[in-house]
Amino acid sequence: MQNRVAITGMGIISSIGNTVEANLHALLNKQKGIAPIINIETRHKNDIKVGEVLQTNAQLAERLNLPANNSYSRTALLGCIAAKQAVKQANINDIDAFRTGLISSTSVGGMDMTEKHFQKYQSHTESRKFISSHHAVDSTEKIAEYLGITEFSTTISTACSSAANAIMLGARLIKSGQLDRVIVGGTDGLAKFTINGFKSLMILSDSDCTPFDANRKGLNLGEAAAYLVLESDAVVKHDNKAVLGYLAGYGNANDAFHQTASSENGEGAFLAMSKALDVAQLAPEHISYINAHGTATQNNDLSEGHAIKRIFESTIPDFSSTKAFTGHTLAAAGAIEAVYSVLALQNNVMFPNLNFKTAIPELNLVPVTKVTAKPIDYVLSNSFGFGGNCSSLIFSKTP
């Protein structure tokens, strides 16, 4: 029998909380983290809203007991904090007791530091350490070193589906017997380059985003990190682990439609959800709740809505997007929402789709708008990225 994939630890830091417990409290009390920009000096400061972690890099480094002259980017700092929480909750005292890997994802990488220091590279020796932290792998290496992981580490960068793909790869490595446990997730800090890039696409909202609303104006960017500890049956049994939930299914597909847009009929999303259901050996009617990708852009919400209707036809499960709480956290989004999906399972609760007023006429779909209690056995979580890279995960209470 193939290894089942248990979730034994979670960690998160986002604009609505610095821990799993704080994030749950914010979700249950409709406390959003979207606000005008504070930490970044940008000409767009008064034009858009974002989901910021309201701590400076120096404050984050202090939480990790790092020296003042460290070369950690914001992405790496956020990642270390969330990954450390996950390992602690999983009660891992000896990282080398089992074959342990790290699969981390990012899209921003070290841009927050390199955009400040690259002009001084030739003349200022101190700036060079930050230039070397630019590439995506740097944050993964720093997280692995901080946790003491030496067996295996790799980085995934598939835009907004990155962390979902990290979770999927971690599960496959456990199922194939190549690793016993894997810390999986994603991290992205905000940077001017990111803001400018999304501004050029004309998909940023100047107000709080409104997922799945007919009058949606665009997304709010966010920064965050989240990691989950995935472990095999053998590890869970050996250490008598408490299990938070299971990863029951996963799927990845690419419709290769456009560099940044999703296809109108949601082909990639449809294929990803279909594959996840197949892996989990579930029928569509088994899904209790969908944590939708729901970016509040014109293209995404319409495309995802069509894909959901293709899968579930006339019986649409309850669904909502939590991005109006945190903003779109890019590569970290799949892990942030994986944590929220497990919390939904644990607490038998669905989180509200904030700011919704009017259904999209072409879809006529109404998301959950209040904190709603109900029995939840399976949660489908969607993460769809630029370039058509679509991923879906299914989380369950039982194997």
N, C-alpha and C positions, 0 to 999 in steps of 0.2 A: 504493500500500500504506500502511496506517495505521502511524504510529510505534509501534514496540515500546517498552516501558517498562523501562529498565534501572535497577538499583540500584547506585550507585557509591560510596555512603558511608553509614555508620551511626554513631550516637552514642547513648549511654545512661548514665543514672545511676539506680541503684535501691538497695534495701536489701541486695542481694547483690553490689554492686560499682559503682565509679565510672567504669568504662570497659566497652567491649564485651568486651575480653579478660578483665577481672575477672568479668564476668557469666558468660562461658563457663566459666571455671575453677570458679565456684561451682556451676553446673549439672552439670558433669561429676563434681564431687566431693560432690554432695548437701549443699551448704552453704546452708542456708536463712537467710533474713533476718527471720524471724518471732520477735518477742520482746516482753516487756512494754514499755509506753510509757516513753520517757525524756524527749523534748524538749517534750512538751505537758503543762501542768498541767490535769488534768481529774479529776473525781470518779470517772471510770471507769478510772483509771490501773491499778488492780489487778484489774479485772474482765475486761479483754480483752487480746488481743495484736495487734500491728500490724507492718507492714514499714516501718521508718523509715530514712531516709538520715541517718546519725549525724554530721551536720555542722550547725552553727548557721547562721542566715542570714548572720551576719557572716563566717563562714568561707567560705561559698559566694560571697559578694560579693568577698571577697579573691581567690579563685581567678579571678574575672572582672576583677580590677583596677578595681573600681567604688569611687567615693568613699564614705566612711563615712556620709554624709548622703543616700544614695540612697533612692529610693521603690519599690524592687523588692520585690514580694511573693515568698514562697518559691516559688510556682508559676513566676514569671518567672525567678528565679535558676536553678532546676533546668532549665527550658527552654533558657536561654541556654547552659548548660554542655553539654547533650546536643547541641543544634543546632551548636554550635561544633565539637564532635568530628566530627559527620557531615560538615560542610563541609571540615574538615581531611583526613579520610580520602579524600574525593572529589577531593582535590588541586585545589580551586578557589582560585585566586589572584586572579582578577578577577571579582567577583560580577556585574558588568555586562557581561561579555563575551558573554553570551547572555541571552535573556529569562528572568529568574529570578523565581519566586514563592515565597511562604511560606504554607502552610496549617497552622495550629496549632489544637489543640483543648484544651479544659479544661472541667471542671465546677466545680471548687473556686474557680478564679480567685484573687482576692486576699483571700479570707476570713481567712487566717491573720493578716493585718495589720489588717483592718477590725474583726474581732471584739475586737481589743485596743485599738483607738483610737477607735471610733465614739462612745463616751460622752464623750470629751474634745473632740469636734469643735468645739463652740461656744467653749470656753474656752482651748483649746490650739492655737495656729496650726500648730505643727510636726506635729500629728496629721492635718491636712487632706490632706497629700500622700499619706498612706496610704489615705484614704477614696477618693481619685480612682483608686487602683489596684485597686479592688474588682471592676470589671466584667471580663468574660471577655476582651474585646478588648485590655485593657491589657497582658497578658503577651505577646500576639501582636505588638503594636506595639513592645514593648521588645526582643523577639527580632529582629524585622525591623530595627530601628535598630541593634542590636548587630552584626548580620551585614552591614548596609549594603544591605538589599533595599528597593528603591523601586518596582519594576515592578508588583508585585501582592502583596497579602496579604489573608487573610481568616481568620475564626475559625469553628470548628464546635463546637457543644455539643449532642450527642445522647446524653448520659449515657455509659454504658460502651462504646458503639460509636463514640464520637467520633473517636478517632485512626484507626480503620479507615476511617471515612468521609472523613477528611482524606486518607488514602493513596489512596482510590478517586477522589476529586475531582482530586487531583494527576495521577493517571494519565489521567483523561479530558481534562484541559487539555492534556497533552502529546499525546495521541492526536489531538485535534482541531486541533492546530497552534497553539493560543493561547499556549503557553509552551514553552520549550525544556527547562527544568529546574525542578523544584519541590522545596523542602525541606518534608517532610510529617511530621507526628507529633503528639505530645500531651504535656501536662505537668500534673501535679496534686500540690500539697503537702497534707500532712495539716493539719486544722484541727479545733478543738473542735466547730464547727458540723456538720462532716461526721460526726464520731464520734457526736454526739448524734442526728443525723438517722437514721443507720443503726441506732443503738441503739433508736430509737422504732419502727423496723420489726421489731425483734426477730429480726434475721438475722445478728447478730454472734456469733462463737464466743468462748468464754472460754479456748479452747485452740488448738493448731495446727489449721488447717482440714484437712479430709479429703475432697478432691474425689472425686465418684463413689462414695463409700463409703455403705453402707446406713445407717450410724450417724452420718452427717454432722450437724454441729450449727450450721453457718453459716459465714460468711466472715470472713477477716481483712482489714482495710483496709490499704492500702499507699500509699506516695508514690513517685513516680518521674517520669522524663521520658525520651523516646526520639524520635529523628528519623532519617529516611532521606532520602537525596538520590536523587530520580528524575530520569533524564535520557533524552532522545530518542536515537534512532540517530545522528542527525546530530552531536550533541554528543559522543557516545562515539567516533564515527569521527574527528571533527575533532581531538579531544584525545588520541586513542589511549588511551582510558580502560580501566582494569581493571574488569570487571563482577563484582559480588558475587553477583548473581542477577537474576531478572526477576519483575515482577508480571504473572502470566499471566491472572488472572481476578479478578473482584470482583462482589459482588452485595449489594444492600440491599433489605430488605423490612420491612413493619410489619404485624403481625397485629391491631393496635388492640384487643387483648384486655383489658388492664388497665393501670392507671397504673404499677404496679411488678412485676406478676407476668407470667410467660410462659404462653402457652396450654398446656394439658396435652399436646396432640399435637405441640407445637413447630412450629406452622404458620409463624411468622415465620422461625425458624431453617431450616426446610425450604426455604422460598422463597428465602432468601438464599444457601444453599449451592447450590441448583439454578441460580440465576442466575449464580453464580460459575463453575460448571462450564460453563454455556452460553457465557459470555464467553470462557473459556479454550479452548472447543471440546474439552473432555475428557469422557470417560466416568467414572463413579464409580470403576471399577477402576484408573484411572490414579493415584489418590491414594495416596501411599506412607505418609503420616503425617498425623494431625490434631492440631494444637495446639488443644485444646478450650477453650471459654470457662470451663467447670468452676469455678464459684465456690464450690462446697461448700454451697450452700443447698439446702433440700429441693426447692424449686420448679425452680430452674434446671437442676440436674443431671438430674432426671427428664425435664424438657421437652427439653433438648438431646439426651439419650440417645434419646428417642423419635424426634426429628428425624433423628439419625444413622442409626437403624435404617430409617427410611422411605427415606432416600436410598440406603443401601448394602445394605439387605436382609440377606441371610445372610452376606455377605462384608464384615465390618467391618474397615476399616484399623486398624493400630496407632494408638492415641491416648493422649494424656495431657494433664493440666492442669498448668501451671507456677505456678499461683497459690499453691500451698503453699510456694514459694520466696520470692516477692516480696510476697504479699498481693494483694488486688484493687486495682489502681492507678487505677481509675475511668476517666476520659477518656483517660489515657495507656495503658491496657491493650492496646489494639489495636496501638499502636506498639511497646510492650515486646515483645509476642509476635510481631510482625512481625520484629523483630531476632532473636528466638530461632528463628523459622522459617527465616530465611536461614542462621543458624548451623547449624541441623540439616542443611540442604542442603549447606553447605560441608564439613561434617565427617562426613556420612553417619552421623548419630547421632540417637537419640531420647532425650529427656530424661525422667526419671522422674516419675511421679505420686506424690509423697510421701504417706506416712501411710495409704495404701490398705490395707484388710484384707478387707472383705466386699463382694461385689457387691450392687448394688441389686436386690432380688428381681424387680421389674417389668421390669428391663432385662437382667439377667444379663450385663452387660458388664464386662470386666476391662481396666483401662488398663495401659499400660507402667509397671512399678514399678522398673525398674533402668535404668541407662545402657546403652542397647542399640545396637550398631552394625549397620547394614544399608544397602544402596544406597537412596538417597532421590532421587527425581526431582521430585516434586510434594508440597508441603505445603499443606494446607488449614488456615487459621487463623480461628477464630470469635470474634466479639465481639458480645455481645447486651446491649442497654441497656434501662433503664426506658422505659415507654411503648410497649414492643413494637418498638423500633428495633433491628433485627437486621442485622448485616453479616458477610460472609465474604470472605476474600481467599485467593487461590491463588498461591503462589510457586514458581518453577521454576529449575532450573539453566541451562536453555537457552531461547532465545526461543520 
